[in-house]
Amino acid sequence: MTDRREQAVAILRENRHEGYTIPSSTLYPYQWNWDSAFIAVGLAHVDEAAAKQELRTLLDAMWPNGMVPQIAFWADAEGYFPGPDEWEAGTDEVATSGITQPPMLVPAARRVYEVTSDDAFRDEMLPLLDQHLSWWVDERSFDGDTVYVRHPWATGMDDSPAWVPVLESFDPADIATNLDYARKDRKSADLSEQRPTDWDYDRYVALVRQGKALDWDESRLREVCPFLVEDVLTNSIFVRACDDLAALYAGAGDEAKADEWRRQAEHSRAGMRERLWDEELGTFVSYDRVNDRKLRVNSVAGLVSVFGEVPTNEQFGRLRENLRENFLDYDYACPSYVGPDMDYDRYWRGPAWMNVNWLLADGLRRYGAVDTADRIEEDSLELLEEEGFREYFNPETGAGRGSDRFSWSAALYLDWAS
Ligand code: 2M8
C-alpha cells in the first residue's frame, strides 16, 4: 500500500461514526447525502460491509414520502450551522434537513453491488431506491421528465454562479421574518476567502426559514418558493440513477420494472435535450422555473451531463470543444466554473472538486473520450498525491483549499488508485 492509500483508508476510518461517515470532522460533522454515495464507492474497495452500511444508514433517514435528506443528524455535534433545531424536519427516527441532494446513492448502490456481488444487498436496496426515484418524479417534476430542487444546497454546488440571478430575484426579508443567524463555517481567515459570501448565506437561510414556516409542505412550497430550479447536475445524475436502477432490476429478473425505469431515463433525457441545451455556450444549463429562463452559465455541471449520457453525438461534439477550450486550459482539470467573476479559491465558483472530476471522467469514457478522461483522472491523482485529501483545489496552482482530511476526496482516490 502506498502512503497515500494508507492515509485515505485512515481518514475514512477516522470520519466513520456508527454506520455512516461524516464528510469532515472540522466542517461537516453529520451524515451528508451525496457524500455518503461517493464514500460508499471508495469504501467498497477496502471494506465491503462498511460500504453497504453507509448506504443503508442513508436510506434509514429517508422520509416516508421518499425524500432522502441532504443531512441526517444521527448524533449531536458542535460546529455546524444550520443544525437540527434550525430545520425542524425529519422522521420519527432521525432529525434531518428539509431538502435533498442529487440522487447519487443509486449509481453508488449499483457500484457497491457490482463489487460485492451480494444479491441480498441488491434485493434489499431495490424497493428503497425505487421509492426515492419515484419521489423525484411524483413530487419534484413539473412535466414528468426533468426534476427540480428548491434550495442551492440541494444542488451540491452551493454558491455556483448559476444561482445568482435566482437569488437576486427575491428579497430574503420577503420570505422569512427573522434573518438573524451566526455562521459557523469560517473557522479561519483563509476559509473566509474560500467559503460562500454573506450575501449568499442570507438567501440560503431565508429559504430554510421559509420551508420550516410551511412545515416542509411540498405543494405549498411549489407555490411560493422563489428558488425552483431544474439543476442540470441533479438531472444528469437522476437520469443515470434511472438507468442504474433499471440495470439492477434487470439483474434481479424484474423486466417490467427495468423497462419502466429505462423509459423514465429516456423521457428525462429528452426533456433535458429539449430545454436545457444551450447551443451558444456548447453545454447544458439549469432552468429557473419561477422566472421561466435558462441560467446561462458555463459550469462544469453542464459537462457532467455525460454521466447520464444526455448529450446527443452532435451535442457531445460541441460540449467536448467547450471542455477543451475553456476547462482544460488550466494546469489542473477541471475548474467548477469559467466566466466572469471566476474565483480560483472560492468554493463552487472556480476550484476543482474530486467528485465532479470523477463523474465527468466516468461519463467521458461512456462517449469513448478516453484521453480526456485520462487527463482528468491523472490531474486529480496528482492533486491528491501532492496536496493531500483536501476538499477542493485551485485549478491554476493546485493548492489545496477548504477542509482537510475530506472523506469523498479520500474515497475517490481509493477508487481511482485501485
Ligand atoms: C457543501 O455544502 C454544505 C451544505 O450542504 C455546506 O456548505 O454547509 C457542498 O460542497 C456539498 O456539495 C457537500 O455535500 C457538503 C458536505 O461535504 O458541503
Boltz pocket constraint, residues with backbone or C-beta under 6 A from the ligand:
constraints:
  - pocket:
      binder: B
      contacts: [[A, 23], [A, 27], [A, 28], [A, 32], [A, 34], [A, 35], [A, 70], [A, 81], [A, 153], [A, 155], [A, 156], [A, 157], [A, 158]]
      max_distance: 6.0
